C-alpha cells in the first residue's frame, strides 16, 4: 500500500522542522530512526504554498494519507503602503495588509458550491479534496470581494485566466489526485474613502466650515474640485490635524498622497437667502498610472433656517 504524505504548514509561519526522509529498515512498525533529515523551512513564508518532497519508506510518527486535489492562495492589499514602487506588482510586500475573513469557495462546473472557507488572519486559504473526489472533473475556485474592492492584476491559475462576475472572481481548474493549484496570490485595491458632511440649516448671513474627509487606500496623487466654484479659497488639511493651507479650487493641483493617510478638505461658506447645493469631488491617480480613477463626489445641501 502506498500514498502521499500531506504536510501543510500555516502560512507566514517559520517552523524549523526536520523530516527523516530515509525511512526505517525493512518497514519496521515503529518507522525506524530514519535518516539525517532535511530542513523544510528556516524563514517566514508569506505565501500559502506546498513544497514537493521526495520521501521513501515508512516515516515514524506520520500517517500516509491518499491525497486528492487542493488549491491554495493568499489575499492582500497591493497598494504599496510600505514602498510606493511596490504597488500593483501582484506580490505581497512589507507594509501591505493581509485580507482576512474573505469568502473563498470551490464550485462545481455549474456553479453549485462544493466547499467553502474564509481567508485566515494572514490572508491564506486552502481548499482540499479527497482522492476519491478528484477524478479529473472541472471545478471553479471563487473569491468574493467586499463592495469597493478591485483586482488590478488578476493572475492565472493553472494557466487559466480568472473571470469576473460582479464582486466575484472565478478560476477554472481540473481536480486531479495528488495535484495542487496555486498558490493563487491576489493583490487587491480598495476604493478610496470620501465622505462629506450631512445636510444642514444655517441662518441667513451665518458662516460655517464644511469638512470633507479623504482616506487614501493607494499611494499616488489626489485632486479635489468644487461645484459651484466657492467664492473664496478652499482649505487643505493634509493630516486632518487642524493645520490647513489655502488653495484655489480652480487650480486643481495634484497632491502627492500615501496609502493610509487621511486628508481633510474644508470649505468656508456663507449662507444666503436661498438654498444651495454644493458638490466637492476627489479624483485619485495611483502611482505609476497615467489615467486617474473615476472621480468620487459628495454633495451637501444647505438651507436657510426658518
N, C-alpha and C positions, 0 to 999 in steps of 0.2 A: 504494500500500500504506500501511496505517496501523496504529495500535496504541496502547497505553497505556504510558507510562513508569512503571516501578516503581522508586521511590527510597525505600528503607527505611533508617532510622537506628536504632542500638541504643538501647533505652530508657534514660532517665536520662542521656543524653549531650548536652552542649551543643556543637554543631558550627556555627561561623559559616560558612555555605555560601551561595554566590551562584550562582544558576542563570540563564543567559542565556535569557530567555523569548521573545525576539523572533524568533530563528532567523536563518539566513543568507539571502542574496539568491538567489532562484530555485533553492533546493535545491542549493547548491554542495556538492561532495563532502566538503569539509572542514567543512561545517556553518556556515561564516561566522563572523564575530566575535560575532554575537548582539547583544542589547540591553544595557541597563544592569544587568539582573538584579534579583532580589528576595531579601531576606534571609529564609531559611526559619526559622531558629531562633536566638535570642540568649540563651536561658536554659535551664537543665536542665529536661528533661521527664521526670516520673516515670512517666507512662503510656505504654503501648506502642501508639501510635496512628499514623495516617497523615493527612496534610493534603492536601486536594484542590488540585491546581494546574492552572490553565488555561494550556496550552502550545500554541503553534502553530509549525509549521516544524521543520526539522531542527535538532538540537542537537549541537554539537561535543563529541565525547568520550563521548557516551551512545548506547547502542543501544536502539531501540524494541522492546519485547517485548510480545506479546499477553498480556493479564492475565486470569487467572481469578478465582475467589473466594478470599478469605483471611479468617481470623479471628485476632484478637489480644487480649491481655489482660495483666493484672498481678495477682499474688497477694501478699498482705501480711498481717501481723498487725494487726487493727483493735482494739487493746487500750488505746489512749490512753496509751502509755508515755511520750510527751513531754508530753502535757497531758490530764488526766482527762476534760475536757469533749469531747475529740475522739474518745473511744472509741465504737465501734459506729456510726460515721457513714457507712460504706461508702466512705470516701476514705482514701488513704494520707496520713498526717500526720507531721510531724517527730518522730523518736524511735521510730517504728514500724518493725519489721523486715520487709524483703522476704523472701519464701519461695522459696528456690532448690531445684532438684532435684525438684520435684513432677511426677509424670507427667500429661501432657495428651495427649489423643488426638482424632482426627477419625474418627467411626464412620459406617458406612452405616446406613440406617434399621433394619436387622435386628440391629444391634449388632456387625457384623463390623468389625474395625479396618481403617481405610483409611490412616491416617498417625499416627505417634506422635512425641512430643518430650518434653522436660523444661524446666521454667522455668529461666531463666538466673540469674546471680548477683544481679540486681536484680528477680527475680520475674516477668520478662516471658516471653511465649511468642508464637510466630507459626505458624499452620498455613496453608499456601498451596497452592492447586490450580492446575494449568494451565488455560488457556482450554478446551482440548479436554475436560477433565474437569469442567467447570462448565456443565451443561446443564439446570439447574433441578431437580435431584434433591434429595430431602430427606436431610439428614445430621444428625449429633449431635456437639456439642462436649462432651467428657467430661474432668472433672478428678477425680483420685483423691487423697483426703486421707489422711495417716497416721492411725493409731488415736489417738483422744483429741482430734481437732480437729472444730470445728463451724463452720457458716456462718450467723451470726445474721441477716444481711440479704441473702438471695440476690437478686441483681438479675436483670432480664430481659435477654435478648439478642435483638435484632431484634423486640422486643415479645413474645417468648415466655418464660414463666417457666421457671426451672430445676426439675428433678425429682430428688429424692434416692433413691438405691438403695444402701443400706448406706453405705460410705465413698466412694461415687461420686456426683458431681453431673453431670447431663446437660442440655444446652440444645439444642433443635431449631433448625436453620437450613435455608435452601434455597440450594444452590450456584448462583450466577448469575455469569456472566462480568463482570469489571470491577466487582465489588461487594465491600464489606468488612463483616464482622460484628464489632462491638466499638467501642471497647475494652471487654472484659469485666473490670471491676475487682472483684476478690473479696477482701473483708476477712474473715479467719479468726480464730478464737479457739481457744486450746489449753486443755484441761482443766488446772487447777492441779495441781502435783506434791504428793503427800502420801505420805511414807514413814515407816515405823515400824521399830523395832529388831527384830533376829532373836530367836526364842525362846531362852530361856536357863535355866540351872540356878543356883540360889542355895542356900547353906547355910541351914537354918532359923535365924531370928533375924538374918540378914545384911540389910544395906540396900544399895540401888542407886538410880541415877537413870536412868530410861528417857527417851531423846530421840526425839521425833517431829519431822520436818522438813517445812515447808510452803513450796513455791515458787510465788509469785504470778505468774500469767500475765495477769491483768487488774487494773485499779485498781478499788477499791471498799471492801468490808469483809469480814472473815472472823470466824467464831465457832467456838470449839472446845468440845468436850464430852467427858466420860469416862464409861464404864460398865464396872463399877460405879463409883459416885462414890468418889474417893480419900478416905482418912481426913484428909489434910491439904490444903494448897493446892498447885495446880499452879504451875509456874514458866514465865513467858513471856519469851523472849529474842528481841527484835524483829529483830535482825540476826545471830543465831547467833554473837554475839561473846563469850558467856560472862557478860554482864551481864544478869541476869534480874530480873524483878519478880514478886511473888506475886499470885495472884488465885484466888478460889474458883470451881471449875468449875461449881458450881450457879448462879452468877450469869450465866454465858454472855453476856458482853458482846460487842458487835460492835466489832472493832478495825479502824480505818482502815488500808488496805494499798495499796501502789502496785505496778503491774506491774514485775516484775523483782526484787522483794525476796524474800529468804529468811528465814523465821522458824523458831525452834525452840521446841517445847513440851516441857518437861521434867517428868516425873512421878517424884517420890521414892516408893519402895516399900520395904516391909519384908517379908521372906519369912517365911511361917508354916510350919506342918507339912503343909499341903495345897497341891496345885497350884491355880493361879489363872489365869483368862483375863481380860485387860484389853483394852478397846477404846477408842480415842480417835478422835474424828471431827472433820473440818473442813468447815464449810459456808461457801461463798463467795456473796456478794451483789454482783454487778457494779454499778459506779456507774451511776446513772440508771435502775436497775431495782428494782421493788418486791419481786419474787419472787426468792428465792435459788435457786441451783443445787442439785441433789440433794447431800446430804451424802456425803463421802468418808470411809471408815472404815479404820483399820489396827488389827489385833489382834495381841497378843503373848501367848504362853503362858509362864508361869513355873512351874518345877517344883523341888521341894526336891532338893538334891543328895544322892546316896546317902552 
